């Protein structure tokens, strides 16, 4: 899958509230009331990521979970990352 242009990335991020570009990746941090709630969210994301065969990098800090999406094999951000970010948002709501 081909890397997106800067313009395509900006357009994609405009559709994804809370997501931001971090170099060759997009990221969003989610806040939860309790640590276990964040872990349950990660479990839901893991199942969906396996289904999509595209996996985010995940950073857990007590009640905050940061999802980072990048297509490492393409060396940057692709449409797969935008689709995964949208799926993660659906799972968070």
N, CA, C and O atoms as a GROMACS GRO file, in nm:
protein
  372
    1UNK      N    1   0.085  -0.118   0.000
    1UNK     CA    2   0.000   0.000   0.000
    1UNK      C    3   0.090   0.124   0.000
    1UNK      O    4   0.191   0.128   0.070
    2UNK      N    5   0.052   0.223  -0.079
    2UNK     CA    6   0.133   0.343  -0.095
    2UNK      C    7   0.111   0.442   0.019
    2UNK      O    8   0.001   0.455   0.073
    3UNK      N    9   0.219   0.512   0.053
    3UNK     CA   10   0.208   0.620   0.152
    3UNK      C   11   0.120   0.730   0.096
    3UNK      O   12   0.116   0.755  -0.024
    4UNK      N   13   0.048   0.796   0.187
    4UNK     CA   14  -0.038   0.908   0.148
    4UNK      C   15   0.045   1.036   0.136
    4UNK      O   16   0.151   1.049   0.197
    5UNK      N   17  -0.006   1.128   0.057
    5UNK     CA   18   0.055   1.260   0.048
    5UNK      C   19   0.020   1.339   0.173
    5UNK      O   20  -0.072   1.302   0.247
    6UNK      N   21   0.092   1.447   0.197
    6UNK     CA   22   0.061   1.533   0.311
    6UNK      C   23  -0.083   1.584   0.303
    6UNK      O   24  -0.151   1.594   0.405
    7UNK      N   25  -0.128   1.616   0.182
    7UNK     CA   26  -0.264   1.667   0.163
    7UNK      C   27  -0.367   1.559   0.195
    7UNK      O   28  -0.469   1.587   0.258
    8UNK      N   29  -0.341   1.436   0.152
    8UNK     CA   30  -0.433   1.325   0.182
    8UNK      C   31  -0.438   1.296   0.331
    8UNK      O   32  -0.544   1.266   0.385
    9UNK      N   33  -0.323   1.306   0.397
    9UNK     CA   34  -0.319   1.283   0.542
    9UNK      C   35  -0.400   1.391   0.613
    9UNK      O   36  -0.479   1.360   0.702
   10UNK      N   37  -0.379   1.517   0.575
   10UNK     CA   38  -0.454   1.628   0.638
   10UNK      C   39  -0.604   1.610   0.617
   10UNK      O   40  -0.682   1.634   0.709
   11UNK      N   41  -0.645   1.570   0.497
   11UNK     CA   42  -0.787   1.549   0.469
   11UNK      C   43  -0.841   1.434   0.553
   11UNK      O   44  -0.952   1.442   0.606
   12UNK      N   45  -0.765   1.327   0.565
   12UNK     CA   46  -0.807   1.214   0.647
   12UNK      C   47  -0.819   1.250   0.794
   12UNK      O   48  -0.914   1.208   0.861
   13UNK      N   49  -0.725   1.327   0.844
   13UNK     CA   50  -0.729   1.367   0.985
   13UNK      C   51  -0.845   1.462   1.013
   13UNK      O   52  -0.896   1.465   1.124
   14UNK      N   53  -0.886   1.538   0.914
   14UNK     CA   54  -1.001   1.627   0.931
   14UNK      C   55  -1.128   1.548   0.959
   14UNK      O   56  -1.223   1.601   1.017
   15UNK      N   57  -1.130   1.422   0.919
   15UNK     CA   58  -1.245   1.334   0.941
   15UNK      C   59  -1.235   1.258   1.074
   15UNK      O   60  -1.330   1.190   1.113
   16UNK      N   61  -1.122   1.270   1.142
   16UNK     CA   62  -1.095   1.192   1.264
   16UNK      C   63  -1.070   1.285   1.382
   16UNK      O   64  -0.957   1.330   1.402
   17UNK      N   65  -1.173   1.313   1.458
   17UNK     CA   66  -1.160   1.404   1.572
   17UNK      C   67  -1.060   1.349   1.674
   17UNK      O   68  -1.067   1.232   1.712
   18UNK      N   69  -0.969   1.433   1.718
   18UNK     CA   70  -0.876   1.395   1.823
   18UNK      C   71  -0.747   1.332   1.775
   18UNK      O   72  -0.652   1.318   1.853
   19UNK      N   73  -0.740   1.293   1.650
   19UNK     CA   74  -0.619   1.232   1.596
   19UNK      C   75  -0.527   1.341   1.546
   19UNK      O   76  -0.572   1.444   1.496
   20UNK      N   77  -0.395   1.317   1.559
   20UNK     CA   78  -0.297   1.413   1.512
   20UNK      C   79  -0.183   1.340   1.442
   20UNK      O   80  -0.158   1.222   1.465
   21UNK      N   81  -0.116   1.413   1.358
   21UNK     CA   82   0.000   1.355   1.291
   21UNK      C   83   0.122   1.368   1.382
   21UNK      O   84   0.145   1.472   1.444
   22UNK      N   85   0.198   1.260   1.388
   22UNK     CA   86   0.325   1.258   1.462
   22UNK      C   87   0.430   1.199   1.367
   22UNK      O   88   0.458   1.080   1.372
   23UNK      N   89   0.486   1.282   1.284
   23UNK     CA   90   0.584   1.235   1.188
   23UNK      C   91   0.522   1.142   1.087
   23UNK      O   92   0.432   1.181   1.013
   24UNK      N   93   0.569   1.018   1.084
   24UNK     CA   94   0.518   0.918   0.989
   24UNK      C   95   0.408   0.832   1.050
   24UNK      O   96   0.388   0.718   1.010
   25UNK      N   97   0.335   0.888   1.148
   25UNK     CA   98   0.228   0.814   1.215
   25UNK      C   99   0.115   0.911   1.250
   25UNK      O  100   0.133   1.033   1.248
   26UNK      N  101   0.000   0.854   1.284
   26UNK     CA  102  -0.109   0.932   1.342
   26UNK      C  103  -0.138   0.875   1.480
   26UNK      O  104  -0.120   0.755   1.503
   27UNK      N  105  -0.181   0.960   1.572
   27UNK     CA  106  -0.199   0.915   1.710
   27UNK      C  107  -0.316   0.986   1.777
   27UNK      O  108  -0.354   1.097   1.741
   28UNK      N  109  -0.371   0.917   1.875
   28UNK     CA  110  -0.476   0.974   1.960
   28UNK      C  111  -0.466   0.910   2.098
   28UNK      O  112  -0.438   0.791   2.111
   29UNK      N  113  -0.488   0.993   2.200
   29UNK     CA  114  -0.490   0.944   2.337
   29UNK      C  115  -0.633   0.944   2.388
   29UNK      O  116  -0.706   1.041   2.373
   30UNK      N  117  -0.672   0.832   2.449
   30UNK     CA  118  -0.804   0.814   2.508
   30UNK      C  119  -0.788   0.810   2.660
   30UNK      O  120  -0.694   0.750   2.711
   31UNK      N  121  -0.881   0.873   2.730
   31UNK     CA  122  -0.880   0.874   2.876
   31UNK      C  123  -0.994   0.786   2.929
   31UNK      O  124  -1.104   0.784   2.874
   32UNK      N  125  -0.965   0.713   3.036
   32UNK     CA  126  -1.063   0.624   3.097
   32UNK      C  127  -1.071   0.652   3.246
   32UNK      O  128  -0.978   0.706   3.305
   33UNK      N  129  -1.182   0.614   3.306
   33UNK     CA  130  -1.203   0.637   3.449
   33UNK      C  131  -1.116   0.545   3.534
   33UNK      O  132  -1.080   0.580   3.646
   34UNK      N  133  -1.082   0.429   3.480
   34UNK     CA  134  -1.004   0.331   3.557
   34UNK      C  135  -0.910   0.255   3.463
   34UNK      O  136  -0.937   0.242   3.343
   35UNK      N  137  -0.802   0.206   3.518
   35UNK     CA  138  -0.703   0.129   3.442
   35UNK      C  139  -0.768   0.012   3.370
   35UNK      O  140  -0.743  -0.009   3.251
   36UNK      N  141  -0.851  -0.064   3.440
   36UNK     CA  142  -0.914  -0.183   3.380
   36UNK      C  143  -1.002  -0.147   3.261
   36UNK      O  144  -1.012  -0.224   3.166
   37UNK      N  145  -1.066  -0.032   3.266
   37UNK     CA  146  -1.149   0.012   3.153
   37UNK      C  147  -1.062   0.033   3.028
   37UNK      O  148  -1.103  -0.004   2.918
   38UNK      N  149  -0.946   0.092   3.045
   38UNK     CA  150  -0.853   0.110   2.934
   38UNK      C  151  -0.805  -0.023   2.878
   38UNK      O  152  -0.791  -0.038   2.756
   39UNK      N  153  -0.781  -0.119   2.965
   39UNK     CA  154  -0.737  -0.251   2.920
   39UNK      C  155  -0.848  -0.322   2.843
   39UNK      O  156  -0.820  -0.389   2.743
   40UNK      N  157  -0.972  -0.309   2.886
   40UNK     CA  158  -1.084  -0.368   2.811
   40UNK      C  159  -1.094  -0.305   2.671
   40UNK      O  160  -1.122  -0.374   2.574
   41UNK      N  161  -1.070  -0.174   2.663
   41UNK     CA  162  -1.067  -0.105   2.534
   41UNK      C  163  -0.957  -0.164   2.446
   41UNK      O  164  -0.980  -0.189   2.327
   42UNK      N  165  -0.839  -0.186   2.501
   42UNK     CA  166  -0.728  -0.244   2.426
   42UNK      C  167  -0.766  -0.383   2.376
   42UNK      O  168  -0.733  -0.419   2.263
   43UNK      N  169  -0.835  -0.461   2.456
   43UNK     CA  170  -0.879  -0.594   2.413
   43UNK      C  171  -0.971  -0.584   2.291
   43UNK      O  172  -0.959  -0.664   2.198
   44UNK      N  173  -1.063  -0.487   2.292
   44UNK     CA  174  -1.153  -0.469   2.177
   44UNK      C  175  -1.074  -0.427   2.053
   44UNK      O  176  -1.099  -0.476   1.943
   45UNK      N  177  -0.979  -0.336   2.073
   45UNK     CA  178  -0.896  -0.291   1.961
   45UNK      C  179  -0.814  -0.407   1.906
   45UNK      O  180  -0.800  -0.421   1.785
   46UNK      N  181  -0.759  -0.490   1.993
   46UNK     CA  182  -0.677  -0.603   1.950
   46UNK      C  183  -0.757  -0.698   1.861
   46UNK      O  184  -0.706  -0.744   1.759
   47UNK      N  185  -0.881  -0.726   1.899
   47UNK     CA  186  -0.964  -0.816   1.818
   47UNK      C  187  -0.992  -0.755   1.681
   47UNK      O  188  -0.986  -0.824   1.580
   48UNK      N  189  -1.023  -0.626   1.678
   48UNK     CA  190  -1.051  -0.560   1.550
   48UNK      C  191  -0.924  -0.549   1.466
   48UNK      O  192  -0.930  -0.568   1.345
   49UNK      N  193  -0.812  -0.520   1.528
   49UNK     CA  194  -0.685  -0.510   1.454
   49UNK      C  195  -0.648  -0.644   1.392
   49UNK      O  196  -0.600  -0.648   1.278
   50UNK      N  197  -0.670  -0.752   1.464
   50UNK     CA  198  -0.645  -0.885   1.406
   50UNK      C  199  -0.736  -0.909   1.287
   50UNK      O  200  -0.692  -0.962   1.185
   51UNK      N  201  -0.863  -0.870   1.300
   51UNK     CA  202  -0.958  -0.888   1.190
   51UNK      C  203  -0.913  -0.807   1.068
   51UNK      O  204  -0.924  -0.855   0.955
   52UNK      N  205  -0.862  -0.686   1.090
   52UNK     CA  206  -0.819  -0.598   0.980
   52UNK      C  207  -0.677  -0.632   0.932
   52UNK      O  208  -0.633  -0.584   0.828
   53UNK      N  209  -0.607  -0.714   1.008
   53UNK     CA  210  -0.467  -0.748   0.980
   53UNK      C  211  -0.381  -0.622   0.970
   53UNK      O  212  -0.298  -0.609   0.880
   54UNK      N  213  -0.404  -0.531   1.064
   54UNK     CA  214  -0.328  -0.406   1.072
   54UNK      C  215  -0.332  -0.364   1.219
   54UNK      O  216  -0.441  -0.349   1.276
   55UNK      N  217  -0.218  -0.344   1.280
   55UNK     CA  218  -0.212  -0.331   1.425
   55UNK      C  219  -0.148  -0.199   1.468
   55UNK      O  220  -0.044  -0.160   1.414
   56UNK      N  221  -0.209  -0.130   1.566
   56UNK     CA  222  -0.151  -0.006   1.615
   56UNK      C  223  -0.041  -0.034   1.717
   56UNK      O  224  -0.036  -0.141   1.777
   57UNK      N  225   0.046   0.064   1.736
   57UNK     CA  226   0.134   0.063   1.852
   57UNK      C  227   0.050   0.120   1.966
   57UNK      O  228  -0.027   0.214   1.945
   58UNK      N  229   0.064   0.065   2.084
   58UNK     CA  230  -0.021   0.104   2.197
   58UNK      C  231   0.067   0.141   2.315
   58UNK      O  232   0.158   0.066   2.352
   59UNK      N  233   0.038   0.258   2.374
   59UNK     CA  234   0.109   0.304   2.493
   59UNK      C  235   0.007   0.321   2.605
   59UNK      O  236  -0.089   0.397   2.591
   60UNK      N  237   0.028   0.251   2.715
   60UNK     CA  238  -0.064   0.257   2.830
   60UNK      C  239   0.003   0.331   2.944
   60UNK      O  240   0.115   0.298   2.983
   61UNK      N  241  -0.063   0.431   2.996
   61UNK     CA  242  -0.017   0.509   3.111
   61UNK      C  243  -0.134   0.523   3.209
   61UNK      O  244  -0.212   0.617   3.200
   62UNK      N  245  -0.145   0.430   3.299
   62UNK     CA  246  -0.251   0.426   3.400
   62UNK      C  247  -0.388   0.435   3.335
   62UNK      O  248  -0.435   0.333   3.285
   63UNK      N  249  -0.454   0.550   3.333
   63UNK     CA  250  -0.589   0.559   3.276
   63UNK      C  251  -0.591   0.621   3.138
   63UNK      O  252  -0.699   0.653   3.086
   64UNK      N  253  -0.476   0.639   3.076
   64UNK     CA  254  -0.473   0.689   2.939
   64UNK      C  255  -0.409   0.586   2.847
   64UNK      O  256  -0.310   0.521   2.883
   65UNK      N  257  -0.467   0.572   2.729
   65UNK     CA  258  -0.419   0.478   2.629
   65UNK      C  259  -0.398   0.556   2.500
   65UNK      O  260  -0.490   0.620   2.450
   66UNK      N  261  -0.277   0.550   2.447
   66UNK     CA  262  -0.246   0.617   2.322
   66UNK      C  263  -0.233   0.512   2.212
   66UNK      O  264  -0.160   0.414   2.225
   67UNK      N  265  -0.306   0.536   2.103
   67UNK     CA  266  -0.300   0.450   1.985
   67UNK      C  267  -0.220   0.523   1.878
   67UNK      O  268  -0.245   0.640   1.850
   68UNK      N  269  -0.122   0.454   1.820
   68UNK     CA  270  -0.036   0.512   1.718
   68UNK      C  271  -0.043   0.421   1.595
   68UNK      O  272  -0.014   0.302   1.602
   69UNK      N  273  -0.082   0.479   1.482
   69UNK     CA  274  -0.100   0.402   1.360
   69UNK      C  275  -0.001   0.448   1.253
   69UNK      O  276   0.010   0.567   1.223
   70UNK      N  277   0.070   0.351   1.197
   70UNK     CA  278   0.162   0.374   1.086
   70UNK      C  279   0.179   0.242   1.013
   70UNK      O  280   0.177   0.135   1.074
   71UNK      N  281   0.195   0.250   0.883
   71UNK     CA  282   0.219   0.129   0.806
   71UNK      C  283   0.369   0.115   0.789
   71UNK      O  284   0.428   0.172   0.697
   72UNK      N  285   0.430   0.040   0.878
   72UNK     CA  286   0.575   0.029   0.882
   72UNK      C  287   0.632  -0.023   0.750
   72UNK      O  288   0.738   0.022   0.706
   73UNK      N  289   0.562  -0.118   0.687
   73UNK     CA  290   0.612  -0.174   0.562
   73UNK      C  291   0.613  -0.071   0.448
   73UNK      O  292   0.689  -0.086   0.352
   74UNK      N  293   0.530   0.033   0.458
   74UNK     CA  294   0.526   0.138   0.357
   74UNK      C  295   0.611   0.258   0.398
   74UNK      O  296   0.634   0.348   0.318
   75UNK      N  297   0.657   0.259   0.522
   75UNK     CA  298   0.739   0.369   0.570
   75UNK      C  299   0.662   0.496   0.603
   75UNK      O  300   0.717   0.605   0.597
   76UNK      N  301   0.534   0.481   0.637
   76UNK     CA  302   0.456   0.600   0.673
   76UNK      C  303   0.307   0.571   0.682
   76UNK      O  304   0.265   0.459   0.710
   77UNK      N  305   0.230   0.675   0.659
   77UNK     CA  306   0.085   0.670   0.678
   77UNK      C  307   0.017   0.631   0.546
   77UNK      O  308   0.044   0.688   0.441
   78UNK      N  309  -0.072   0.531   0.556
   78UNK     CA  310  -0.148   0.485   0.440
   78UNK      C  311  -0.297   0.489   0.473
   78UNK      O  312  -0.337   0.520   0.585
   79UNK      N  313  -0.378   0.457   0.374
   79UNK     CA  314  -0.523   0.451   0.398
   79UNK      C  315  -0.558   0.348   0.506
   79UNK      O  316  -0.657   0.364   0.578
   80UNK      N  317  -0.478   0.244   0.517
   80UNK     CA  318  -0.504   0.143   0.621
   80UNK      C  319  -0.500   0.207   0.760
   80UNK      O  320  -0.578   0.169   0.848
   81UNK      N  321  -0.412   0.303   0.780
   81UNK     CA  322  -0.402   0.369   0.909
   81UNK      C  323  -0.525   0.454   0.938
   81UNK      O  324  -0.575   0.456   1.051
   82UNK      N  325  -0.574   0.523   0.836
   82UNK     CA  326  -0.695   0.603   0.855
   82UNK      C  327  -0.815   0.514   0.884
   82UNK      O  328  -0.898   0.548   0.968
   83UNK      N  329  -0.824   0.401   0.815
   83UNK     CA  330  -0.934   0.306   0.841
   83UNK      C  331  -0.924   0.247   0.981
   83UNK      O  332  -1.025   0.233   1.050
   84UNK      N  333  -0.803   0.214   1.023
   84UNK     CA  334  -0.785   0.160   1.158
   84UNK      C  335  -0.820   0.264   1.263
   84UNK      O  336  -0.885   0.232   1.363
   85UNK      N  337  -0.778   0.388   1.242
   85UNK     CA  338  -0.810   0.495   1.336
   85UNK      C  339  -0.962   0.512   1.349
   85UNK      O  340  -1.013   0.529   1.460
   86UNK      N  341  -1.033   0.508   1.239
   86UNK     CA  342  -1.179   0.520   1.244
   86UNK      C  343  -1.240   0.403   1.320
   86UNK      O  344  -1.334   0.421   1.398
   87UNK      N  345  -1.188   0.283   1.298
   87UNK     CA  346  -1.239   0.165   1.370
   87UNK      C  347  -1.211   0.178   1.520
   87UNK      O  348  -1.297   0.144   1.601
   88UNK      N  349  -1.094   0.227   1.557
   88UNK     CA  350  -1.060   0.245   1.698
   88UNK      C  351  -1.157   0.345   1.761
   88UNK      O  352  -1.205   0.324   1.872
   89UNK      N  353  -1.186   0.453   1.690
   89UNK     CA  354  -1.282   0.551   1.742
   89UNK      C  355  -1.419   0.488   1.767
   89UNK      O  356  -1.482   0.514   1.869
   90UNK      N  357  -1.464   0.405   1.674
   90UNK     CA  358  -1.594   0.338   1.693
   90UNK      C  359  -1.592   0.250   1.818
   90UNK      O  360  -1.691   0.243   1.890
   91UNK      N  361  -1.480   0.184   1.843
   91UNK     CA  362  -1.469   0.097   1.959
   91UNK      C  363  -1.463   0.176   2.090
   91UNK      O  364  -1.502   0.126   2.196
   92UNK      N  365  -1.414   0.298   2.082
   92UNK     CA  366  -1.403   0.381   2.202
   92UNK      C  367  -1.537   0.440   2.245
   92UNK      O  368  -1.555   0.476   2.361
   93UNK      N  369  -1.629   0.448   2.151
   93UNK     CA  370  -1.759   0.512   2.184
   93UNK      C  371  -1.859   0.414   2.240
   93UNK      O  372  -1.971   0.452   2.273
   0.00000   0.00000   0.00000
